[in-house]
Amino acid sequence: MRARVSDADRQRWNQEYAAGRWDFLSSPVEHTRLSLVAGMLRCAPEDDVLDLGSGPGHLLDWLPVERAGRYVAVDIADEALARVARREPHARTVRASLSQFEPQAQRVGAIVASEVLTYDDDSVAQLARIVAAYQHVGQVIVSVLGPHPDKPNWTRGSERVWRALSDLSWTRVQSATLRNDRTGVTWELADLEPG
Ligand SMILES: C[S@@+](CC[C@H](N)C(=O)[O-])C[C@H]1O[C@@H](n2cnc3c(N)ncnc32)[C@H](O)[C@@H]1O
């Protein structure tokens, strides 16, 4: 049986958004990171872009306007999805966890999993289940906070995610590393082709 995200998890994320805990996602370096995610999109403009753990949908700021109607935000937090809707009324939103999400289409141009794969131990397995549920997925773009000498849990999370992704044997098409030189925080990104 698949793990279910509890109402307590959802409430916690909602409360954290309301308290401003995730306001930093609109900071310049996070925008640089999301511009890299958007720059890795290779699918056609008419293809859907599924943003798993979308947060407030800052990725939309980097998508050409014609893609806005093709953007699908999936998140467990109502507060995050309310912000997506305020940002872009044409965006589709789905309130679901990675473990609950069921695709409503047969194909998707791109699945973005940006800063969402480190919260559950089996997140990559959940991502693989979603990919397998489609007949066609053009690409999967992943962003993960990189290892940090002062943050052992970041290091563990990053290693766990990249190890699980490499076990899937998806083809790596593009990679990027972003570093904030003021804080030493890094992010690792990859554009993968499932197959
Ligand atoms: C750090 S934010 C990342 C937001 C955005 N993707 C970005 O890159 O800026 C993580 C988001 O993932 C969502 N989230 C956490 N666990 C999740 C899960 N199991 N399923 C779906 N969404 C989840 C949270 O509600 C939050 O909006």
The ligand as a Tripos MOL2 file, in Angstrom:
@<TRIPOS>MOLECULE
LIG
   27    29     1     0     0
SMALL
NO_CHARGES

@<TRIPOS>ATOM
      1 C1         10.6550   23.7700   -1.0280 C.3       1 LIG1
      2 S1          9.0720   23.8560   -1.7950 S.3       1 LIG1
      3 C2          9.5660   23.8500   -3.5130 C.3       1 LIG1
      4 C3          8.6730   24.7140   -4.3730 C.3       1 LIG1
      5 C4          9.0600   24.7840   -5.8510 C.3       1 LIG1
      6 N1          8.9940   23.4820   -6.4750 N.3       1 LIG1
      7 C5         10.4400   25.3580   -6.0470 C.2       1 LIG1
      8 O1         11.3160   24.6910   -6.6180 O.co2     1 LIG1
      9 O2         10.6500   26.5200   -5.6670 O.co2     1 LIG1
     10 C6          8.4320   22.2170   -1.5830 C.3       1 LIG1
     11 C7          6.9730   22.0880   -1.9920 C.3       1 LIG1
     12 O3          6.6480   20.7040   -2.0470 O.3       1 LIG1
     13 C8          5.3830   20.4830   -1.4510 C.3       1 LIG1
     14 N2          5.3960   19.1010   -0.9640 N.ar      1 LIG1
     15 C9          6.0940   18.5930    0.0900 C.ar      1 LIG1
     16 N3          5.9160   17.2750    0.1900 N.ar      1 LIG1
     17 C10         5.0940   16.9330   -0.8390 C.ar      1 LIG1
     18 C11         4.5300   15.7020   -1.2790 C.ar      1 LIG1
     19 N4          4.7900   14.5480   -0.6440 N.pl3     1 LIG1
     20 N5          3.7260   15.7070   -2.3620 N.ar      1 LIG1
     21 C12         3.4500   16.8860   -3.0130 C.ar      1 LIG1
     22 N6          3.9510   18.0800   -2.6400 N.ar      1 LIG1
     23 C13         4.7640   18.0910   -1.5750 C.ar      1 LIG1
     24 C14         5.2520   21.5380   -0.3690 C.3       1 LIG1
     25 O4          3.9250   21.8300   -0.0530 O.3       1 LIG1
     26 C15         5.9840   22.7170   -1.0130 C.3       1 LIG1
     27 O5          5.0880   23.5380   -1.7050 O.3       1 LIG1
@<TRIPOS>BOND
     1     1     2 1
     2     2     3 1
     3     2    10 1
     4     3     4 1
     5     4     5 1
     6     5     6 1
     7     5     7 1
     8     7     8 2
     9     7     9 1
    10    10    11 1
    11    11    12 1
    12    11    26 1
    13    12    13 1
    14    13    14 1
    15    13    24 1
    16    14    15 ar
    17    14    23 ar
    18    15    16 ar
    19    16    17 ar
    20    17    18 ar
    21    17    23 ar
    22    18    19 1
    23    18    20 ar
    24    20    21 ar
    25    21    22 ar
    26    22    23 ar
    27    24    25 1
    28    24    26 1
    29    26    27 1
@<TRIPOS>SUBSTRUCTURE
     1 LIG1         1 GROUP 0 **** ****
